[in-house]
Every structure is written in structure tokens, then in C-alpha cells.
């Protein structure tokens, strides 16, 4: 389960995207310091969002770390139980869609 703070960060990212405020819609990290606009975000929160596939790495090689809201992050905002399904699937090594629903494997 994602923490309340993680869900708040996702909501802030989504709101900034809707306003087309692209600079404030990305988490930017340098070492252990991470920011979403003027809001400090703990590295622990960023790591949790990554584990749940709620954000995607969006930086060029050698550039400052940048993370953007993913389709899974948007699905988690609509239904927080998606986060648990995603983590369970990742741990089990099973393919899932952005909502955490199983994908049928074919042709093996």
C-alpha cells in the first residue's frame, strides 16, 4: 500500500499536468534531495513510487534524475488498490497492465 504522502505527491503531479505546469509536474532529484516544484519529497517516497511503477524515469543519460507520472500512477490515483496489485505482480514476476490486471501470456 502506498502511503498517504505518496498519494498526495501523485495528486500534485497530476494537478500540475492538468494545469500544463510541466516544471512542477516532475520530481527532480540530485543525490538524496528530491523536489516536486517547491515541495521537498523524500527519497524514500520517490523509491516507493518507483517500486509501485507510479512514476517513470524521464532523464537523459548523465542528466539530473527526473520522474514523471506514469499511466499506472494515474490508475493508482483513481483506485489506490492498483498499487497492491502492481507490487504483487512484480514480486511474482507476472505481467500486468497499468491497472494491475493480469495479462494473458500467449505462445510459450
trRosetta pair geometry for C-beta under 8 A, 3 or more apart (Angstrom, degrees):
i j d omega theta_ij theta_ji phi_ij phi_ji
1 80 7.4 41 -149 157 84 110
1 83 6.3 92 -133 96 35 127
1 84 6.0 -3 -73 -69 63 102
2 6 4.1 -114 180 87 106 136
2 7 5.6 127 111 -51 120 83
2 10 7.9 29 149 -14 159 134
2 48 6.3 127 -129 150 80 119
2 49 7.6 57 -129 -89 124 60
2 52 5.8 -23 -72 -46 110 168
2 54 7.2 51 -91 -40 148 154
2 76 6.7 55 3 -178 148 136
2 80 6.7 -125 43 -155 105 99
2 83 4.7 -109 -18 -141 102 166
3 6 4.6 103 55 2 77 101
3 7 7.2 -142 97 -1 45 85
3 45 7.2 -90 53 -114 126 88
3 48 6.8 21 9 138 100 169
4 7 5.8 -57 -153 38 33 111
4 8 6.4 38 148 -23 66 105
5 8 5.5 -52 -148 33 34 115
5 9 6.5 36 152 -21 65 102
5 42 7.9 28 136 24 147 110
5 45 5.7 -88 118 -109 114 129
6 9 5.7 -51 -151 32 33 112
6 10 6.6 34 150 -17 64 103
6 45 5.4 -172 -87 -154 78 89
6 48 5.3 -88 -94 102 141 128
6 49 5.8 -178 -152 -68 106 86
6 52 7.7 88 165 24 145 146
6 54 7.4 101 170 58 109 164
7 10 5.6 -50 -149 36 35 113
7 11 6.4 37 151 -20 65 105
7 76 7.4 -134 -112 139 82 107
7 77 7.3 138 -155 -106 82 64
7 80 6.5 -21 -102 -105 131 118
8 11 5.6 -55 -149 37 32 113
8 12 6.4 34 152 -21 65 104
9 12 5.7 -52 -148 34 32 112
9 13 6.4 34 152 -20 64 104
9 27 7.4 27 179 -76 123 123
9 36 6.1 164 -149 -23 92 161
9 39 7.8 -171 -113 115 83 136
9 41 5.9 78 -117 -120 136 125
9 45 6.1 121 -19 159 156 131
9 49 6.9 -86 93 -69 133 138
10 13 5.7 -54 -150 35 32 112
10 14 6.3 32 153 -18 65 107
10 49 7.2 169 -67 -121 96 117
10 54 5.9 -68 -95 172 124 130
10 69 6.6 109 -148 -119 73 109
10 73 5.2 -161 -136 -174 114 101
10 76 6.3 -73 -162 89 170 115
10 77 5.4 -155 132 -72 122 101
11 14 5.6 -54 -146 38 31 113
11 15 6.2 33 154 -20 65 107
11 77 6.2 138 -83 -127 70 116
12 15 5.7 -53 -144 37 30 111
12 16 6.4 30 156 -19 64 106
12 24 7.8 -91 159 156 96 97
12 36 5.9 92 108 135 132 141
12 37 7.7 -118 161 15 122 122
12 39 6.8 -36 172 33 167 159
13 16 5.9 -57 -150 36 29 110
13 17 6.5 31 152 -19 63 105
13 25 5.3 87 -160 -161 67 64
13 26 7.5 82 -132 -75 103 22
13 27 7.4 -47 -88 -36 124 87
13 36 6.6 -86 -72 -149 84 132
13 55 7.7 -137 -111 -98 175 106
13 68 7.5 150 -171 -162 128 48
13 69 4.4 152 131 -56 129 117
13 73 7.2 -23 82 149 139 144
14 17 5.7 -54 -151 34 31 112
14 18 6.5 31 153 -19 65 106
14 69 6.0 123 -71 -119 68 169
14 73 7.7 -164 -61 130 102 105
14 74 6.7 125 -104 -107 118 78
14 77 5.9 45 -43 -86 158 168
15 18 5.7 -54 -149 35 32 112
15 19 6.5 25 153 -12 64 107
16 19 5.7 -59 -148 42 33 107
16 21 4.4 -90 -163 74 81 103
16 22 7.6 141 146 -88 102 14
16 24 4.2 -142 -135 102 139 91
16 25 3.8 -166 104 -77 115 76
16 36 8.0 -158 -13 172 153 99
16 37 6.9 -165 -97 -47 146 125
17 20 7.3 26 -179 -82 36 34
17 21 7.7 -91 -61 50 19 66
17 22 7.6 55 -110 -99 59 55
17 25 4.5 99 -62 -131 71 142
17 69 6.4 -87 -34 34 143 136
21 24 4.5 -10 132 43 114 109
21 25 6.1 140 89 -34 69 94
21 37 7.8 17 138 -89 123 124
22 25 5.4 -59 -142 29 34 117
22 26 7.2 22 166 -15 64 105
23 26 7.0 -71 -164 31 27 101
23 37 7.0 94 119 -100 82 75
24 36 6.8 69 -169 162 65 69
24 37 3.5 25 -130 -78 95 114
24 38 7.9 -24 -117 0 109 70
25 68 6.9 32 128 -135 94 83
25 69 6.9 -73 174 -1 96 109
26 36 7.4 -166 97 -128 31 70
26 58 6.7 -101 -131 61 123 138
26 66 5.1 -3 174 -168 132 99
26 67 6.4 149 -165 69 76 44
26 68 5.4 -38 -107 -85 87 72
27 34 5.6 10 178 -179 104 111
27 35 7.1 161 -154 80 60 34
27 36 5.0 -36 -96 -79 71 87
27 41 5.7 -59 -135 51 115 156
27 46 5.9 174 148 -109 153 109
27 49 7.8 123 0 65 158 157
27 55 6.6 -10 23 -149 125 159
27 66 7.1 150 79 -158 53 47
27 67 4.3 -10 56 56 103 104
28 34 6.9 166 84 -152 40 61
28 35 5.4 -19 60 61 89 87
28 36 7.8 153 15 -85 70 38
28 64 5.9 21 -166 138 98 124
28 65 6.9 138 -162 86 47 66
28 66 5.5 -13 -103 -103 71 75
28 67 8.0 -161 -70 21 31 72
29 32 7.8 -43 -166 -158 105 10
29 33 6.7 156 -152 88 62 48
29 34 4.1 -21 -96 -97 90 88
29 35 7.7 165 -81 16 46 61
29 43 7.0 92 -137 -106 131 84
29 46 6.3 53 -67 -123 138 173
29 64 7.2 170 71 174 46 84
29 65 4.0 -24 61 76 96 123
29 66 7.8 -169 20 -74 73 31
29 67 7.4 36 -7 -7 109 106
30 33 5.3 -13 64 66 80 100
30 34 8.0 168 21 -80 51 48
30 64 5.8 -41 -79 -139 90 104
30 65 7.1 -176 -71 29 40 93
32 43 4.8 -69 -153 -39 72 141
33 40 7.6 -65 -159 -140 77 98
33 43 8.0 -30 -39 -56 12 100
34 40 7.2 103 80 -167 60 59
34 41 4.4 -64 108 74 108 92
34 42 7.0 29 48 124 115 6
34 43 5.8 141 -9 -80 123 59
34 45 7.7 -151 80 65 142 98
34 46 5.1 -148 -119 -42 173 139
34 65 7.9 -53 -107 90 95 121
35 38 7.1 -21 -169 -128 114 13
35 39 6.6 139 -161 74 67 47
35 40 5.9 -42 -101 -104 73 46
35 41 6.4 161 -105 14 16 89
36 39 4.7 -22 67 67 88 105
36 41 5.2 67 -12 -35 100 127
41 45 5.3 -110 -180 74 90 130
41 46 6.0 98 128 -52 117 94
42 45 4.6 100 61 0 83 99
42 46 7.3 -149 99 -1 48 83
43 46 5.5 -53 -151 38 39 114
43 47 6.2 42 150 -21 69 105
44 47 5.7 -52 -147 36 29 113
44 48 6.5 32 152 -20 62 104
45 48 5.6 -52 -149 34 33 112
45 49 6.5 34 152 -18 64 104
46 49 5.7 -55 -151 36 32 112
46 50 6.4 33 151 -19 65 105
46 55 7.4 -60 -153 51 70 151
46 67 6.6 156 -150 10 103 158
47 50 5.6 -53 -149 36 33 113
47 51 6.3 37 153 -22 66 104
48 51 5.6 -51 -147 34 33 113
48 52 6.4 17 158 -6 65 110
49 52 6.1 -66 -147 47 29 102
49 54 4.4 -92 -160 67 78 112
49 55 4.5 36 141 4 119 112
49 67 7.2 103 105 154 132 150
49 73 7.1 24 -163 -102 102 115
50 53 7.4 30 -177 -78 34 32
50 54 7.7 -84 -57 43 19 75
50 55 6.2 -53 -77 62 60 96
50 57 8.0 39 -118 -51 112 89
50 67 7.4 -93 -74 -124 93 142
51 87 6.7 30 145 -106 96 101
51 90 7.7 -175 -178 81 67 163
52 72 7.2 -171 139 134 75 124
52 76 6.8 59 147 -85 128 153
52 83 4.7 -16 -149 -144 133 90
52 86 5.5 89 -163 86 65 135
52 87 6.1 -40 -105 -58 72 96
53 56 8.0 23 -167 -74 65 75
53 70 6.2 -81 156 75 72 155
53 72 4.5 22 113 70 100 162
53 73 7.7 -138 119 -46 56 73
53 86 5.4 -134 34 -177 115 139
53 90 7.4 172 -30 -63 117 134
54 69 7.3 -40 159 -142 73 64
54 70 6.1 177 173 40 22 103
54 72 5.7 -110 -95 104 43 95
54 73 3.6 92 -172 -93 71 86
54 76 5.4 -38 -110 17 111 151
54 83 7.2 -7 -61 -105 119 97
55 67 4.1 40 157 169 131 116
55 68 6.4 154 -158 73 83 27
55 69 6.2 -53 -107 -99 72 32
55 70 5.8 171 -123 -11 14 97
55 73 5.8 59 -63 -64 53 141
56 67 6.6 155 72 -154 32 71
56 68 5.6 -25 59 61 87 82
56 69 7.9 5 16 102 85 13
56 70 4.5 108 -29 -77 100 107
57 65 7.2 -66 -138 -154 92 83
57 66 7.4 101 -166 75 53 56
57 67 6.1 -40 -97 -99 41 74
58 66 4.7 -69 74 103 91 101
58 67 6.3 140 12 -117 96 20
58 68 4.6 54 -34 -7 148 108
59 63 4.5 -153 -179 82 104 107
59 64 6.2 -140 -126 84 140 45
59 65 5.5 -117 -11 -130 151 28
59 66 4.3 130 -63 24 92 89
60 63 4.4 71 60 -5 81 131
63 66 7.4 -23 116 -4 114 107
69 73 4.4 -130 -161 87 77 144
69 74 6.4 87 156 -52 114 82
70 73 4.7 110 50 0 68 100
70 74 7.3 -127 100 -1 43 83
70 98 7.4 -153 140 -137 97 109
71 74 5.6 -51 -153 34 36 112
71 75 6.4 38 148 -19 66 104
71 98 4.0 -51 118 -138 111 150
72 75 5.4 -52 -148 37 36 114
72 76 6.3 41 150 -24 66 102
72 82 6.9 -172 -166 144 77 126
72 86 6.1 82 -164 -98 133 148
72 98 4.7 -137 -73 -158 66 75
72 99 7.7 -162 -121 -66 67 27
72 100 7.7 94 -139 -48 102 79
73 76 5.6 -50 -148 32 32 114
73 77 6.7 38 150 -22 62 100
74 77 5.6 -48 -154 29 35 114
74 78 6.8 29 150 -13 64 104
74 98 7.8 8 57 160 93 129
75 78 5.8 -58 -153 39 35 109
75 79 6.5 -35 168 45 70 92
75 82 4.7 173 128 -147 103 173
75 98 5.2 154 -22 137 142 90
75 99 4.6 -148 -156 -99 146 65
75 100 7.4 179 127 -7 140 88
76 79 7.1 -89 -136 73 24 53
76 80 5.9 46 -175 -116 73 45
76 82 4.8 -127 -88 70 60 116
76 83 5.0 64 -127 -56 118 91
76 86 7.9 -49 -75 -5 110 139
77 80 7.9 28 -112 -71 14 68
78 82 7.7 51 66 -14 82 137
79 82 5.1 96 90 -26 92 101
79 99 7.4 37 56 -152 128 96
80 83 5.9 -25 -177 7 61 114
81 84 5.7 -46 -165 32 57 111
81 85 6.6 56 142 -18 75 103
81 100 7.9 -131 121 57 70 155
82 85 5.6 -60 -152 40 38 111
82 86 6.1 41 152 -25 71 105
82 99 5.5 -93 -121 -162 120 54
82 100 4.6 176 -155 -5 69 126
83 86 5.8 -54 -149 32 28 112
83 87 6.6 23 157 -14 63 107
83 100 7.8 -79 -14 -63 11 144
84 87 6.0 -56 -147 38 31 107
84 88 6.2 32 156 -19 65 109
84 100 7.7 59 75 -151 53 161
85 88 5.8 -56 -146 38 30 112
85 89 6.3 28 156 -18 64 109
85 96 6.8 165 142 -155 98 159
85 99 7.6 7 83 139 144 56
85 100 2.9 94 100 164 121 139
85 101 7.4 10 156 -59 147 37
86 89 5.9 -61 -151 37 27 109
86 90 6.3 26 155 -19 65 107
86 96 6.5 -152 -112 81 57 147
86 100 4.7 -93 -54 -95 66 103
87 90 5.7 -53 -145 36 32 111
87 91 6.2 29 158 -16 65 108
88 91 6.0 -58 -147 39 27 109
88 92 6.2 15 157 -8 64 114
88 100 7.9 67 47 -163 98 115
89 92 5.8 -64 -142 47 29 103
89 94 4.7 -96 -152 71 80 93
89 95 7.3 -27 177 125 122 5
89 96 4.2 -12 -169 -22 173 131
89 100 6.4 -175 -7 -151 133 75
89 102 7.3 -175 -110 -92 123 68
90 93 7.6 31 -180 -72 29 33
94 102 6.3 -38 153 -123 125 93
95 102 7.3 85 86 -160 64 58
95 103 4.3 -57 116 52 107 116
95 105 6.5 121 30 -71 125 95
96 99 7.8 -122 162 73 103 49
96 100 5.1 -3 167 -149 144 34
96 101 6.0 143 -159 66 88 31
96 102 5.8 -54 -103 -95 77 33
96 103 6.0 180 -111 -10 19 90
97 100 7.3 -55 67 14 64 16
97 101 5.0 -5 36 56 106 89
97 103 5.9 120 -45 -65 78 102
105 108 6.1 26 139 -30 112 122
